[in-house]
Amino acid sequence: MRIATWNVNSLKQRLPRLLPWLDQRRPDVVCLQETKIADAAFAELLGDELVGRGYDVAANGEATWNGVAILSRVGLDDVVRGLEGAPGFPHPEARAVAATCGGVRVTSVYVPNGRTPDSDHYAYKLAWLGSLRDAVAAGPEAAVVCGDMNIAPSDEDVFDPEAYVGQTHVTPPERAALAELQALGLHDVVRDRWPGERVFSYWDYRAGMFHQDLGMRIDLILASGVVAERVRAAWVDRHARKGTGPSDHAPVIVDLDEAPDGDIGPVVPPPSAPARRGGAGKKVKLPQSP
């Protein structure tokens, strides 16, 4: 079974990229984030295209913002939209959907960004992550949590830790909240398979960040032990970030039981211009920094 997760950053805008990618990579289960479309509009836009490809759909969306979905051609049972008891900002947002696909409980999540440390958005992010942990803890043994976590698990998951000082995504409380989720027995399967490798999944659109490979790894597939034991390949499909009209995120792909394309590595193709890390050389300023 091939499981993928992808923050598409607007389903409408990414449709010309998504459909060919489905045909090329042929994932059995796809977790989408930041769809930015209400459920009825999702069905109208993609319903026939997905049915023709054999996918059932569980969507939890809202117009303009947020939105998550699961596409599955190996079954889609016990669908739950949202997280019980999760905080809103101020109202509940479309940030989670779960379903059982091929015997695995799959949860697609779009974790709140947090904006700036110590803000109300940041407190909301930490509280929401607590609700996610509670939901996963109550679930079955065979489980995966997929999506845009908006957290880089460690310093090796950003191009230069010094560039992120004072920013969200890397603060100790965020990383601690992610570690508490993983403490349920979830494995970060890409990092487990590629320890110490330069692996990113997100690059800002501005300032040539992608072409310089100045990115972050914030899109994760976390698998419970019984699922992680089945992993045969785990990688970031960097090729999907290239070309015209891409999302600012690349898909993450995990193959269970067999790897149809072979174990092809953490990035495809290799970075065009890898940057030196650890503050060496010219100091890079984040585009969003003042």
ChimeraX commands (.cxc) that place a marker at each C-alpha (Angstrom):
marker #1 position 0.00,0.00,0.00 radius 0.5
marker #1 position 1.32,3.43,-0.95 radius 0.5
marker #1 position 0.40,6.29,1.39 radius 0.5
marker #1 position 1.11,9.92,0.54 radius 0.5
marker #1 position 0.54,13.29,2.15 radius 0.5
marker #1 position 0.56,16.64,0.38 radius 0.5
marker #1 position -0.25,20.21,1.39 radius 0.5
marker #1 position -1.56,21.41,-1.97 radius 0.5
marker #1 position -2.07,25.05,-0.90 radius 0.5
marker #1 position -5.43,25.42,-2.72 radius 0.5
marker #1 position -7.02,22.47,-4.46 radius 0.5
marker #1 position -8.43,24.64,-7.25 radius 0.5
marker #1 position -5.04,26.09,-8.11 radius 0.5
marker #1 position -3.25,22.75,-7.84 radius 0.5
marker #1 position -5.72,20.65,-9.85 radius 0.5
marker #1 position -3.54,20.68,-13.01 radius 0.5
marker #1 position -0.70,19.29,-10.87 radius 0.5
marker #1 position -2.66,16.89,-8.64 radius 0.5
marker #1 position -4.39,14.76,-11.27 radius 0.5
marker #1 position -1.25,13.95,-13.33 radius 0.5
marker #1 position 0.60,13.26,-10.08 radius 0.5
marker #1 position -2.07,10.75,-9.03 radius 0.5
marker #1 position -1.69,9.01,-12.38 radius 0.5
marker #1 position 2.10,8.97,-12.15 radius 0.5
marker #1 position 2.64,7.97,-8.51 radius 0.5
marker #1 position -0.57,5.94,-8.12 radius 0.5
marker #1 position -0.91,6.27,-4.32 radius 0.5
marker #1 position -3.50,4.07,-2.64 radius 0.5
marker #1 position -4.18,6.60,0.11 radius 0.5
marker #1 position -3.63,10.35,-0.19 radius 0.5
marker #1 position -3.90,12.83,2.67 radius 0.5
marker #1 position -4.39,16.40,1.46 radius 0.5
marker #1 position -4.07,19.61,3.44 radius 0.5
marker #1 position -4.89,23.28,2.89 radius 0.5
marker #1 position -7.49,22.39,0.27 radius 0.5
marker #1 position -9.22,25.76,0.82 radius 0.5
marker #1 position -12.55,24.51,-0.48 radius 0.5
marker #1 position -15.91,23.56,1.04 radius 0.5
marker #1 position -16.99,19.92,0.85 radius 0.5
marker #1 position -19.75,20.44,-1.74 radius 0.5
marker #1 position -17.39,22.38,-4.00 radius 0.5
marker #1 position -14.73,19.68,-3.52 radius 0.5
marker #1 position -17.16,17.02,-4.77 radius 0.5
marker #1 position -18.23,19.16,-7.72 radius 0.5
marker #1 position -14.66,19.96,-8.71 radius 0.5
marker #1 position -13.07,16.53,-8.30 radius 0.5
marker #1 position -15.80,13.96,-7.81 radius 0.5
marker #1 position -15.88,12.47,-11.30 radius 0.5
marker #1 position -12.10,12.63,-11.71 radius 0.5
marker #1 position -11.53,10.71,-8.49 radius 0.5
marker #1 position -14.27,8.14,-9.08 radius 0.5
marker #1 position -12.73,7.41,-12.45 radius 0.5
marker #1 position -9.43,6.72,-10.71 radius 0.5
marker #1 position -11.05,4.47,-8.11 radius 0.5
marker #1 position -10.86,6.82,-5.13 radius 0.5
marker #1 position -13.39,7.30,-2.37 radius 0.5
marker #1 position -13.19,10.66,-0.62 radius 0.5
marker #1 position -13.56,11.93,2.94 radius 0.5
marker #1 position -13.30,15.73,3.01 radius 0.5
marker #1 position -13.43,18.25,5.82 radius 0.5
marker #1 position -13.21,21.65,4.23 radius 0.5
marker #1 position -14.17,25.28,4.40 radius 0.5
marker #1 position -14.17,27.97,1.76 radius 0.5
marker #1 position -10.95,29.97,1.39 radius 0.5
marker #1 position -9.04,28.60,4.41 radius 0.5
marker #1 position -7.68,25.34,5.86 radius 0.5
marker #1 position -9.31,22.10,4.67 radius 0.5
marker #1 position -8.17,18.47,4.72 radius 0.5
marker #1 position -9.15,15.32,2.88 radius 0.5
marker #1 position -8.39,11.62,2.50 radius 0.5
marker #1 position -8.54,9.91,-0.89 radius 0.5
marker #1 position -8.53,6.11,-0.76 radius 0.5
marker #1 position -8.89,3.26,-3.19 radius 0.5
marker #1 position -8.39,0.59,-0.48 radius 0.5
marker #1 position -11.51,1.35,1.53 radius 0.5
marker #1 position -12.75,4.34,3.51 radius 0.5
marker #1 position -14.55,3.41,6.71 radius 0.5
marker #1 position -15.50,5.04,10.02 radius 0.5
marker #1 position -14.91,8.60,8.82 radius 0.5
marker #1 position -14.51,11.21,11.55 radius 0.5
marker #1 position -14.26,14.89,10.68 radius 0.5
marker #1 position -12.47,17.11,13.16 radius 0.5
marker #1 position -11.12,16.31,16.62 radius 0.5
marker #1 position -13.42,15.82,19.56 radius 0.5
marker #1 position -12.86,18.54,22.11 radius 0.5
marker #1 position -10.37,20.43,19.96 radius 0.5
marker #1 position -10.18,24.20,20.46 radius 0.5
marker #1 position -11.25,26.62,17.75 radius 0.5
marker #1 position -10.02,30.07,16.85 radius 0.5
marker #1 position -12.58,30.98,18.02 radius 0.5
marker #1 position -14.70,28.38,16.21 radius 0.5
marker #1 position -13.63,24.86,15.15 radius 0.5
marker #1 position -11.60,24.83,11.93 radius 0.5
marker #1 position -11.35,22.19,9.22 radius 0.5
marker #1 position -7.96,20.78,10.20 radius 0.5
marker #1 position -8.44,17.03,10.66 radius 0.5
marker #1 position -10.19,14.06,9.11 radius 0.5
marker #1 position -9.70,10.37,9.92 radius 0.5
marker #1 position -10.77,7.12,8.28 radius 0.5
marker #1 position -9.78,3.47,8.16 radius 0.5
marker #1 position -8.12,2.59,4.86 radius 0.5
marker #1 position -6.86,-0.90,4.10 radius 0.5
marker #1 position -6.94,-1.80,7.79 radius 0.5
marker #1 position -4.95,1.27,8.88 radius 0.5
marker #1 position -6.43,4.20,10.76 radius 0.5
marker #1 position -5.34,7.23,8.73 radius 0.5
marker #1 position -5.54,10.80,10.03 radius 0.5
marker #1 position -4.89,13.78,7.76 radius 0.5
marker #1 position -4.01,16.92,9.70 radius 0.5
marker #1 position -3.22,20.55,9.02 radius 0.5
marker #1 position -1.75,21.78,12.30 radius 0.5
marker #1 position -2.25,25.50,13.04 radius 0.5
marker #1 position 0.68,27.67,12.02 radius 0.5
marker #1 position 1.09,29.48,15.34 radius 0.5
marker #1 position 2.10,32.77,13.71 radius 0.5
marker #1 position 4.45,34.09,16.40 radius 0.5
marker #1 position 5.63,32.62,19.71 radius 0.5
marker #1 position 3.59,33.69,22.74 radius 0.5
marker #1 position 0.64,34.84,20.57 radius 0.5
marker #1 position -2.94,33.59,20.87 radius 0.5
marker #1 position -2.36,31.68,17.63 radius 0.5
marker #1 position 0.61,29.94,19.22 radius 0.5
marker #1 position -1.38,28.93,22.33 radius 0.5
marker #1 position -4.11,27.63,20.02 radius 0.5
marker #1 position -1.55,25.54,18.13 radius 0.5
marker #1 position -0.28,23.87,21.30 radius 0.5
marker #1 position -3.81,23.20,22.58 radius 0.5
marker #1 position -4.85,21.75,19.22 radius 0.5
marker #1 position -1.85,19.42,19.23 radius 0.5
marker #1 position -2.93,18.20,22.66 radius 0.5
marker #1 position -6.34,17.29,21.24 radius 0.5
marker #1 position -4.68,15.49,18.35 radius 0.5
marker #1 position -2.63,13.44,20.77 radius 0.5
marker #1 position -5.74,12.49,22.73 radius 0.5
marker #1 position -7.56,11.43,19.55 radius 0.5
marker #1 position -4.67,9.28,18.32 radius 0.5
marker #1 position -4.21,7.72,21.75 radius 0.5
marker #1 position -7.83,6.55,21.69 radius 0.5
marker #1 position -7.47,4.94,18.28 radius 0.5
marker #1 position -6.45,1.49,17.05 radius 0.5
marker #1 position -2.95,0.05,17.07 radius 0.5
marker #1 position -2.44,0.25,13.29 radius 0.5
marker #1 position -2.37,3.99,12.62 radius 0.5
marker #1 position -0.68,6.74,10.67 radius 0.5
marker #1 position -0.88,10.48,11.17 radius 0.5
marker #1 position -0.08,12.36,7.98 radius 0.5
marker #1 position 0.13,16.00,7.17 radius 0.5
marker #1 position 1.53,19.46,7.54 radius 0.5
marker #1 position 2.62,19.56,11.17 radius 0.5
marker #1 position 3.99,23.12,10.92 radius 0.5
marker #1 position 6.82,21.90,13.15 radius 0.5
marker #1 position 10.35,20.95,12.16 radius 0.5
marker #1 position 11.16,18.07,14.55 radius 0.5
marker #1 position 14.82,19.01,15.03 radius 0.5
marker #1 position 17.49,21.41,13.85 radius 0.5
marker #1 position 18.53,19.03,11.08 radius 0.5
marker #1 position 15.06,19.59,9.57 radius 0.5
marker #1 position 15.75,23.24,8.69 radius 0.5
marker #1 position 18.39,24.58,6.32 radius 0.5
marker #1 position 19.97,26.79,8.99 radius 0.5
marker #1 position 18.81,26.80,12.63 radius 0.5
marker #1 position 20.17,30.30,13.16 radius 0.5
marker #1 position 17.83,31.66,10.48 radius 0.5
marker #1 position 14.82,30.49,12.50 radius 0.5
marker #1 position 15.70,31.97,15.88 radius 0.5
marker #1 position 12.60,33.69,17.25 radius 0.5
marker #1 position 10.32,32.02,14.70 radius 0.5
marker #1 position 7.58,29.46,15.17 radius 0.5
marker #1 position 7.94,25.86,13.91 radius 0.5
marker #1 position 11.17,25.30,15.86 radius 0.5
marker #1 position 10.45,26.40,19.44 radius 0.5
marker #1 position 10.91,23.95,22.31 radius 0.5
marker #1 position 7.18,23.87,23.28 radius 0.5
marker #1 position 6.16,23.02,19.70 radius 0.5
marker #1 position 8.77,20.31,19.41 radius 0.5
marker #1 position 7.78,18.98,22.83 radius 0.5
marker #1 position 4.14,18.76,21.73 radius 0.5
marker #1 position 5.18,16.83,18.63 radius 0.5
marker #1 position 7.39,14.56,20.74 radius 0.5
marker #1 position 4.43,13.84,23.03 radius 0.5
marker #1 position 2.43,12.76,19.99 radius 0.5
marker #1 position 5.26,10.50,18.85 radius 0.5
marker #1 position 5.57,9.12,22.37 radius 0.5
marker #1 position 2.35,7.22,21.66 radius 0.5
marker #1 position 4.59,4.92,19.62 radius 0.5
marker #1 position 4.58,6.81,16.31 radius 0.5
marker #1 position 7.67,6.65,14.10 radius 0.5
marker #1 position 8.81,9.49,11.83 radius 0.5
marker #1 position 9.35,7.05,8.99 radius 0.5
marker #1 position 11.19,9.37,6.57 radius 0.5
marker #1 position 13.73,10.45,9.18 radius 0.5
marker #1 position 14.06,6.89,10.49 radius 0.5
marker #1 position 14.93,5.74,7.00 radius 0.5
marker #1 position 17.24,8.67,6.17 radius 0.5
marker #1 position 19.04,9.66,9.40 radius 0.5
marker #1 position 21.31,12.65,9.00 radius 0.5
marker #1 position 20.27,13.29,5.38 radius 0.5
marker #1 position 19.29,16.71,4.05 radius 0.5
marker #1 position 15.54,16.23,3.58 radius 0.5
marker #1 position 13.05,19.09,3.27 radius 0.5
marker #1 position 9.38,19.20,2.26 radius 0.5
marker #1 position 8.59,22.94,2.23 radius 0.5
marker #1 position 10.30,25.88,0.55 radius 0.5
marker #1 position 8.97,29.44,0.63 radius 0.5
marker #1 position 7.94,30.77,-2.78 radius 0.5
marker #1 position 10.01,33.90,-2.35 radius 0.5
marker #1 position 13.69,34.69,-2.72 radius 0.5
marker #1 position 14.54,31.56,-4.73 radius 0.5
marker #1 position 14.34,29.42,-1.62 radius 0.5
marker #1 position 13.49,26.24,-3.51 radius 0.5
marker #1 position 16.26,26.52,-6.09 radius 0.5
marker #1 position 18.77,27.16,-3.32 radius 0.5
marker #1 position 17.27,24.29,-1.31 radius 0.5
marker #1 position 16.65,26.53,1.68 radius 0.5
marker #1 position 13.76,24.62,3.17 radius 0.5
marker #1 position 12.17,22.91,6.15 radius 0.5
marker #1 position 10.83,19.43,6.79 radius 0.5
marker #1 position 7.41,20.02,8.30 radius 0.5
marker #1 position 5.29,17.50,6.35 radius 0.5
marker #1 position 5.44,14.18,8.16 radius 0.5
marker #1 position 4.09,10.66,8.08 radius 0.5
marker #1 position 4.05,9.26,11.61 radius 0.5
marker #1 position 3.34,5.53,11.78 radius 0.5
marker #1 position 2.60,3.24,14.70 radius 0.5
marker #1 position 4.98,0.36,15.27 radius 0.5
marker #1 position 2.95,-2.29,13.44 radius 0.5
marker #1 position 2.72,-0.01,10.40 radius 0.5
marker #1 position 6.33,1.21,10.57 radius 0.5
marker #1 position 7.49,-2.41,10.42 radius 0.5
marker #1 position 5.88,-2.65,6.99 radius 0.5
marker #1 position 7.71,0.38,5.51 radius 0.5
marker #1 position 9.79,-0.46,2.46 radius 0.5
marker #1 position 10.36,3.06,1.14 radius 0.5
marker #1 position 9.87,6.56,2.54 radius 0.5
marker #1 position 10.78,9.71,0.63 radius 0.5
marker #1 position 9.93,13.27,-0.37 radius 0.5
marker #1 position 8.76,13.67,-3.97 radius 0.5
marker #1 position 10.72,16.85,-4.61 radius 0.5
marker #1 position 9.98,16.64,-8.34 radius 0.5
marker #1 position 6.38,17.70,-7.60 radius 0.5
marker #1 position 7.70,21.05,-6.26 radius 0.5
marker #1 position 9.30,21.86,-9.62 radius 0.5
marker #1 position 7.77,23.37,-12.73 radius 0.5
marker #1 position 4.82,25.70,-13.28 radius 0.5
marker #1 position 2.26,26.42,-10.58 radius 0.5
marker #1 position 3.53,24.15,-7.78 radius 0.5
marker #1 position 2.49,24.09,-4.16 radius 0.5
marker #1 position 5.15,25.38,-1.78 radius 0.5
marker #1 position 5.12,21.88,-0.25 radius 0.5
marker #1 position 6.26,18.60,-1.81 radius 0.5
marker #1 position 4.42,15.32,-1.27 radius 0.5
marker #1 position 5.78,12.73,1.15 radius 0.5
marker #1 position 5.38,9.11,0.05 radius 0.5
marker #1 position 5.61,5.88,2.05 radius 0.5
marker #1 position 5.35,2.38,0.62 radius 0.5
marker #1 position 4.19,-0.48,2.84 radius 0.5
marker #1 position 5.12,-4.12,2.16 radius 0.5
marker #1 position 6.69,-3.42,-1.23 radius 0.5
marker #1 position 8.24,-0.47,-3.05 radius 0.5
marker #1 position 7.00,-0.44,-6.66 radius 0.5
marker #1 position 9.49,2.23,-7.75 radius 0.5
marker #1 position 12.35,0.93,-5.63 radius 0.5
marker #1 position 13.74,2.70,-2.60 radius 0.5
marker #1 position 14.70,5.84,-4.48 radius 0.5
marker #1 position 15.87,8.10,-1.72 radius 0.5
marker #1 position 14.74,11.09,0.30 radius 0.5
marker #1 position 14.45,13.58,-2.58 radius 0.5
marker #1 position 13.65,13.24,-6.29 radius 0.5
marker #1 position 15.53,14.68,-8.13 radius 0.5
marker #1 position 18.48,15.85,-5.97 radius 0.5
marker #1 position 18.58,19.49,-4.87 radius 0.5
marker #1 position 19.63,21.85,-7.65 radius 0.5
marker #1 position 21.97,23.92,-5.48 radius 0.5
marker #1 position 22.44,22.58,-1.93 radius 0.5
marker #1 position 23.34,25.30,0.54 radius 0.5
marker #1 position 25.85,24.98,3.31 radius 0.5
marker #1 position 24.33,24.67,6.76 radius 0.5
marker #1 position 25.24,25.69,10.26 radius 0.5
marker #1 position 25.62,29.39,9.52 radius 0.5
marker #1 position 28.66,28.89,7.29 radius 0.5
marker #1 position 29.13,31.38,4.48 radius 0.5
marker #1 position 26.66,34.14,3.60 radius 0.5
marker #1 position 23.91,34.65,6.16 radius 0.5
marker #1 position 20.47,33.83,4.76 radius 0.5
marker #1 position 17.55,35.96,5.88 radius 0.5
marker #1 position 14.10,34.39,5.85 radius 0.5
marker #1 position 11.73,36.15,3.39 radius 0.5
marker #1 position 9.15,36.71,6.14 radius 0.5
marker #1 position 11.70,38.22,8.52 radius 0.5
marker #1 position 11.55,42.00,9.05 radius 0.5
marker link #1:1,2 radius 0.2
marker link #1:2,3 radius 0.2
marker link #1:3,4 radius 0.2
marker link #1:4,5 radius 0.2
marker link #1:5,6 radius 0.2
marker link #1:6,7 radius 0.2
marker link #1:7,8 radius 0.2
marker link #1:8,9 radius 0.2
marker link #1:9,10 radius 0.2
marker link #1:10,11 radius 0.2
marker link #1:11,12 radius 0.2
marker link #1:12,13 radius 0.2
marker link #1:13,14 radius 0.2
marker link #1:14,15 radius 0.2
marker link #1:15,16 radius 0.2
marker link #1:16,17 radius 0.2
marker link #1:17,18 radius 0.2
marker link #1:18,19 radius 0.2
marker link #1:19,20 radius 0.2
marker link #1:20,21 radius 0.2
marker link #1:21,22 radius 0.2
marker link #1:22,23 radius 0.2
marker link #1:23,24 radius 0.2
marker link #1:24,25 radius 0.2
marker link #1:25,26 radius 0.2
marker link #1:26,27 radius 0.2
marker link #1:27,28 radius 0.2
marker link #1:28,29 radius 0.2
marker link #1:29,30 radius 0.2
marker link #1:30,31 radius 0.2
marker link #1:31,32 radius 0.2
marker link #1:32,33 radius 0.2
marker link #1:33,34 radius 0.2
marker link #1:34,35 radius 0.2
marker link #1:35,36 radius 0.2
marker link #1:36,37 radius 0.2
marker link #1:37,38 radius 0.2
marker link #1:38,39 radius 0.2
marker link #1:39,40 radius 0.2
marker link #1:40,41 radius 0.2
marker link #1:41,42 radius 0.2
marker link #1:42,43 radius 0.2
marker link #1:43,44 radius 0.2
marker link #1:44,45 radius 0.2
marker link #1:45,46 radius 0.2
marker link #1:46,47 radius 0.2
marker link #1:47,48 radius 0.2
marker link #1:48,49 radius 0.2
marker link #1:49,50 radius 0.2
marker link #1:50,51 radius 0.2
marker link #1:51,52 radius 0.2
marker link #1:52,53 radius 0.2
marker link #1:53,54 radius 0.2
marker link #1:54,55 radius 0.2
marker link #1:55,56 radius 0.2
marker link #1:56,57 radius 0.2
marker link #1:57,58 radius 0.2
marker link #1:58,59 radius 0.2
marker link #1:59,60 radius 0.2
marker link #1:60,61 radius 0.2
marker link #1:61,62 radius 0.2
marker link #1:62,63 radius 0.2
marker link #1:63,64 radius 0.2
marker link #1:64,65 radius 0.2
marker link #1:65,66 radius 0.2
marker link #1:66,67 radius 0.2
marker link #1:67,68 radius 0.2
marker link #1:68,69 radius 0.2
marker link #1:69,70 radius 0.2
marker link #1:70,71 radius 0.2
marker link #1:71,72 radius 0.2
marker link #1:72,73 radius 0.2
marker link #1:73,74 radius 0.2
marker link #1:74,75 radius 0.2
marker link #1:75,76 radius 0.2
marker link #1:76,77 radius 0.2
marker link #1:77,78 radius 0.2
marker link #1:78,79 radius 0.2
marker link #1:79,80 radius 0.2
marker link #1:80,81 radius 0.2
marker link #1:81,82 radius 0.2
marker link #1:82,83 radius 0.2
marker link #1:83,84 radius 0.2
marker link #1:84,85 radius 0.2
marker link #1:85,86 radius 0.2
marker link #1:86,87 radius 0.2
marker link #1:87,88 radius 0.2
marker link #1:88,89 radius 0.2
marker link #1:89,90 radius 0.2
marker link #1:90,91 radius 0.2
marker link #1:91,92 radius 0.2
marker link #1:92,93 radius 0.2
marker link #1:93,94 radius 0.2
marker link #1:94,95 radius 0.2
marker link #1:95,96 radius 0.2
marker link #1:96,97 radius 0.2
marker link #1:97,98 radius 0.2
marker link #1:98,99 radius 0.2
marker link #1:99,100 radius 0.2
marker link #1:100,101 radius 0.2
marker link #1:101,102 radius 0.2
marker link #1:102,103 radius 0.2
marker link #1:103,104 radius 0.2
marker link #1:104,105 radius 0.2
marker link #1:105,106 radius 0.2
marker link #1:106,107 radius 0.2
marker link #1:107,108 radius 0.2
marker link #1:108,109 radius 0.2
marker link #1:109,110 radius 0.2
marker link #1:110,111 radius 0.2
marker link #1:111,112 radius 0.2
marker link #1:112,113 radius 0.2
marker link #1:113,114 radius 0.2
marker link #1:114,115 radius 0.2
marker link #1:115,116 radius 0.2
marker link #1:116,117 radius 0.2
marker link #1:117,118 radius 0.2
marker link #1:118,119 radius 0.2
marker link #1:119,120 radius 0.2
marker link #1:120,121 radius 0.2
marker link #1:121,122 radius 0.2
marker link #1:122,123 radius 0.2
marker link #1:123,124 radius 0.2
marker link #1:124,125 radius 0.2
marker link #1:125,126 radius 0.2
marker link #1:126,127 radius 0.2
marker link #1:127,128 radius 0.2
marker link #1:128,129 radius 0.2
marker link #1:129,130 radius 0.2
marker link #1:130,131 radius 0.2
marker link #1:131,132 radius 0.2
marker link #1:132,133 radius 0.2
marker link #1:133,134 radius 0.2
marker link #1:134,135 radius 0.2
marker link #1:135,136 radius 0.2
marker link #1:136,137 radius 0.2
marker link #1:137,138 radius 0.2
marker link #1:138,139 radius 0.2
marker link #1:139,140 radius 0.2
marker link #1:140,141 radius 0.2
marker link #1:141,142 radius 0.2
marker link #1:142,143 radius 0.2
marker link #1:143,144 radius 0.2
marker link #1:144,145 radius 0.2
marker link #1:145,146 radius 0.2
marker link #1:146,147 radius 0.2
marker link #1:147,148 radius 0.2
marker link #1:148,149 radius 0.2
marker link #1:149,150 radius 0.2
marker link #1:150,151 radius 0.2
marker link #1:151,152 radius 0.2
marker link #1:152,153 radius 0.2
marker link #1:153,154 radius 0.2
marker link #1:154,155 radius 0.2
marker link #1:155,156 radius 0.2
marker link #1:156,157 radius 0.2
marker link #1:157,158 radius 0.2
marker link #1:158,159 radius 0.2
marker link #1:159,160 radius 0.2
marker link #1:160,161 radius 0.2
marker link #1:161,162 radius 0.2
marker link #1:162,163 radius 0.2
marker link #1:163,164 radius 0.2
marker link #1:164,165 radius 0.2
marker link #1:165,166 radius 0.2
marker link #1:166,167 radius 0.2
marker link #1:167,168 radius 0.2
marker link #1:168,169 radius 0.2
marker link #1:169,170 radius 0.2
marker link #1:170,171 radius 0.2
marker link #1:171,172 radius 0.2
marker link #1:172,173 radius 0.2
marker link #1:173,174 radius 0.2
marker link #1:174,175 radius 0.2
marker link #1:175,176 radius 0.2
marker link #1:176,177 radius 0.2
marker link #1:177,178 radius 0.2
marker link #1:178,179 radius 0.2
marker link #1:179,180 radius 0.2
marker link #1:180,181 radius 0.2
marker link #1:181,182 radius 0.2
marker link #1:182,183 radius 0.2
marker link #1:183,184 radius 0.2
marker link #1:184,185 radius 0.2
marker link #1:185,186 radius 0.2
marker link #1:186,187 radius 0.2
marker link #1:187,188 radius 0.2
marker link #1:188,189 radius 0.2
marker link #1:189,190 radius 0.2
marker link #1:190,191 radius 0.2
marker link #1:191,192 radius 0.2
marker link #1:192,193 radius 0.2
marker link #1:193,194 radius 0.2
marker link #1:194,195 radius 0.2
marker link #1:195,196 radius 0.2
marker link #1:196,197 radius 0.2
marker link #1:197,198 radius 0.2
marker link #1:198,199 radius 0.2
marker link #1:199,200 radius 0.2
marker link #1:200,201 radius 0.2
marker link #1:201,202 radius 0.2
marker link #1:202,203 radius 0.2
marker link #1:203,204 radius 0.2
marker link #1:204,205 radius 0.2
marker link #1:205,206 radius 0.2
marker link #1:206,207 radius 0.2
marker link #1:207,208 radius 0.2
marker link #1:208,209 radius 0.2
marker link #1:209,210 radius 0.2
marker link #1:210,211 radius 0.2
marker link #1:211,212 radius 0.2
marker link #1:212,213 radius 0.2
marker link #1:213,214 radius 0.2
marker link #1:214,215 radius 0.2
marker link #1:215,216 radius 0.2
marker link #1:216,217 radius 0.2
marker link #1:217,218 radius 0.2
marker link #1:218,219 radius 0.2
marker link #1:219,220 radius 0.2
marker link #1:220,221 radius 0.2
marker link #1:221,222 radius 0.2
marker link #1:222,223 radius 0.2
marker link #1:223,224 radius 0.2
marker link #1:224,225 radius 0.2
marker link #1:225,226 radius 0.2
marker link #1:226,227 radius 0.2
marker link #1:227,228 radius 0.2
marker link #1:228,229 radius 0.2
marker link #1:229,230 radius 0.2
marker link #1:230,231 radius 0.2
marker link #1:231,232 radius 0.2
marker link #1:232,233 radius 0.2
marker link #1:233,234 radius 0.2
marker link #1:234,235 radius 0.2
marker link #1:235,236 radius 0.2
marker link #1:236,237 radius 0.2
marker link #1:237,238 radius 0.2
marker link #1:238,239 radius 0.2
marker link #1:239,240 radius 0.2
marker link #1:240,241 radius 0.2
marker link #1:241,242 radius 0.2
marker link #1:242,243 radius 0.2
marker link #1:243,244 radius 0.2
marker link #1:244,245 radius 0.2
marker link #1:245,246 radius 0.2
marker link #1:246,247 radius 0.2
marker link #1:247,248 radius 0.2
marker link #1:248,249 radius 0.2
marker link #1:249,250 radius 0.2
marker link #1:250,251 radius 0.2
marker link #1:251,252 radius 0.2
marker link #1:252,253 radius 0.2
marker link #1:253,254 radius 0.2
marker link #1:254,255 radius 0.2
marker link #1:255,256 radius 0.2
marker link #1:256,257 radius 0.2
marker link #1:257,258 radius 0.2
marker link #1:258,259 radius 0.2
marker link #1:259,260 radius 0.2
marker link #1:260,261 radius 0.2
marker link #1:261,262 radius 0.2
marker link #1:262,263 radius 0.2
marker link #1:263,264 radius 0.2
marker link #1:264,265 radius 0.2
marker link #1:265,266 radius 0.2
marker link #1:266,267 radius 0.2
marker link #1:267,268 radius 0.2
marker link #1:268,269 radius 0.2
marker link #1:269,270 radius 0.2
marker link #1:270,271 radius 0.2
marker link #1:271,272 radius 0.2
marker link #1:272,273 radius 0.2
marker link #1:273,274 radius 0.2
marker link #1:274,275 radius 0.2
marker link #1:275,276 radius 0.2
marker link #1:276,277 radius 0.2
marker link #1:277,278 radius 0.2
marker link #1:278,279 radius 0.2
marker link #1:279,280 radius 0.2
marker link #1:280,281 radius 0.2
marker link #1:281,282 radius 0.2
marker link #1:282,283 radius 0.2
marker link #1:283,284 radius 0.2
marker link #1:284,285 radius 0.2
marker link #1:285,286 radius 0.2
marker link #1:286,287 radius 0.2
marker link #1:287,288 radius 0.2
marker link #1:288,289 radius 0.2
marker link #1:289,290 radius 0.2
view
